[in-house]
């Protein structure tokens, strides 16, 4: 009974990366396919087990029974057990191929295009139509078709947000596509699903599905310039100075509109709006940012962001500056 309740408890609860509760058409078509195949498998299981039990009971050894007669070949049986699985395979193959074609990423009319670029170990999201570049948190409007065109800046990664649909690889110098329409507002978690080096497991992302007003507000915010330096608190102004200091290397990799033009790391123009940093491994709070800046290689092994020799005061100032970028 205890075991049973444990097993049934495993089916309840909130699993952010469950494929069994799809929230987009792409995920739903895969879920439907999964259910179709599941019921075919149940049918095959029941028939095979019934035949097995029948043979075990009907032909079991009985005291005094004569040895069974040996037979060689039975054309009817052999044709039947070749044809039956072939028919089952056809019933599985047709919906499978249909689903593959339906989800192969041909962008529907009026889709919002998002370019996804995989990096070791973070995600870049660009909205060419809107002129927005962000990282690790992709905002999309609910109900509108989204067309992802994906590539990689280095090695092969794989985009997988299980609630939205299946995974698809991101390859350098190639473009792969996913199209989906999210059907409910909320946060969908995802992660890289192709081993891509030391911090593969730390390459997470979030898809924020907003209602159309929320998405428009987010987009407007992204398009606005970051707060001007003289509007910042005194601490944040010191952070800006530390950020700009070439010796600290920040500006070599990161972009902040009007401040730095780096392209190797995530665009930080509006980093203060994001809920997590470092590709989803730390909360975007003073504590999380402090830990990250203090020692990126410990938080994310192999991280390309170097450990910079900063005093605790300088880190606190830089954290205040980054959180002001809203
Ligand atoms: Cu990127 Cu694994």
Boltz pocket constraint, residues with backbone or C-beta under 6 A from the ligand:
constraints:
  - pocket:
      binder: B
      contacts: [[A, 118], [A, 119], [A, 121], [A, 156], [A, 157], [A, 158], [A, 192], [A, 193], [A, 194], [A, 195], [A, 196], [A, 197], [A, 199], [A, 200], [A, 201], [A, 203]]
      max_distance: 6.0
